[in-house]
Amino acid sequence: MINLEKEVQYIKTVGPNRAKLLNKLNIYTLGDLITYFPREYEDRSKTKKICECSDGEEALIEAIVVSRMTEIRTRRMTISRLMLRDETGTCTATWYNQTYLKNIFTPGKKYKFYGKIANKNGRIEIASPTYDIEGETKNTGKIIPIYPLTKNLSQNTLRKIIEIGMNEVYGKLDETLPNRILEEYKLFKYNESIKKIHFPNELSEFEQARRRLAFEELLIMQLALLYLKNQYKNDRNGVQFKEEAKMSEMINLLPFKLTKAQLRVLEEIDKDMESKKNMNRLLQGDVGSGKTAVSMISAYKAVKSGYQVALLAPTAILATQHLESFTEMFEQEGIKCGLLISSLTAKRKREVLEELEAGKIDILIGTHAMIEDNVVFKNLGLVITDEQHRFGVKQRTKIVEKGQNPDVLVMSATPIPRTLGLILYGDLDISIIDELPPNRKKIDTFAVRKNMEERVNGFIKKQIEEGRQAYIVCPLVEESEESDLKAVTTLVEKYKNEVFSEYRVECVYGKMKTKQKDAIMQEFKEGNIDILISTTVIEVGVNVPNASIMVVENAERFGLAQLHQLRGRVGRGEYKSYCILKYEGKGQNTIERMKIMTQTNDGFLIAEKDLQLRGTGDFFGTEQHGIPEFKVANLFEDLPILKQVQDLSISILEKDPKLELEENSILNNKVKNKFGNRIEI
């Protein structure tokens, strides 16, 4: 019996020091090790003649060494050169600061070299090649997996450790899909898939291994989500709101006209609310599309039908902002709104809880504090969660349990292409607001390099002189990384004390105490801070109409969907607004991404491009949705598999709604292991 929970340090050649490096890659056990998959492959299996090599390509050549190693020393480095020859021409192999190679090669012997080719006016060079003596296949002659790394851990070392781990488990791993599915969809068995995704003999083997593992990930996700959806559908005892509580009464009170998209979505919600079954609906809309107005009108119908409403927001400042908007609209209608956030005094919190239980508060708006056991509603009928991606299925379920099967409306400003949305949020019906209000101003976006810094700073000053405010966002990959934190601290000091010393500059970052962060955000909102520097994504949905400029440092380190969210923090008032993306690097991918941001403001188009360019691993962070992260599947590339899997999931659950049959026991265990206590089967 293989123990996949065995600590990685006890695998041959690892030990405590290497284990610490592997832990940085989230590899803690043997199971983690064998499922740490390559990000790409280098095909070092096919040799090329020197004369066939093209400038810029990675190539494998087989050549005779025709000179001794020569070294050129400069103040900064040692350049080592070796002359090579095959029957079609000559080539120079070049290495930098690798003096240990001096006595490795023997003139007259044949070796294989793999590296990047440069053709300089007919002179062929191969840069820093890996090599093997003729007949060996340690570094060449095969397909080589390339893994994401951490400092002080090389590809060769990690490859060797994974190879040792694979040798320990190969042929002994339990199958994770039923045989009937493997046969019907012509899928590799699990043992073969795990081996071939790391060490394929042909790229076609990798493709088959990847397809099988992606199929499994997507199948387990779909089964879990469809199971949840079926639970909601089968529960016929949901809240049935009154037909006479008309949404149109509230619509007529609004100081603005709703868009056709908002009205269409409200029709869908109205129909759900008046039906016997539970509403369980996702409301998707781009930044500024008017989701809050839709939630207000839905809340109005619930209250006029005699029920209470809970609105769950991800942050205290966003909850407070919602309270202001809701109170302004509902006060005249005699509807009472309350606020529940962790920073309330004990006395005020007690008052809110008493009023809520007595039914004196109609709409309670708050943060995670609302999920606590001592929060009791008299008659909860509608639960609204704002920014769905900040709350998992578990948190959503916990607040829903505070009522008798209340209707649920979850809102998200993270645009997801419709096809993916239908599958990704398989437990929810979907409404999309795909139209912006006519008064929403277009935000001009510019992508600039470091050499434009002074001009950008001058532009920020000009905006502040005109009475506006600015956001400056820095990427902080891991706040535990000292270098990152130091870089941000240095930038804040520079902006505070040098560049913008005449203005009021403040900074918010992830590890700051919530109270302190909220206080600074409030000061910025009230106009007492000119420039807000943030080391994390600015609170989603925070409304500062006077902020007209968003500057993103090192924009290449953010995803497109994230950049689009950041851009949506400005352009919320009457002033012309701008987003400036400062980026480094000349890679094609970076340039392409910056170009997309400057050319379109359509969040759904941007989301699609983001998925295409970066894959789902970066698009959906593990913390950002109620679904486990995919290790292999890519929702953009694997749409055909996703559709197959959805049909299969539907047919399985039609025959066996609770996965109780013996033939589905493997699937039942996989769903439980993956989703933990978020799903009860």
Disulfide bonds with the S-S distance in Angstrom:
none
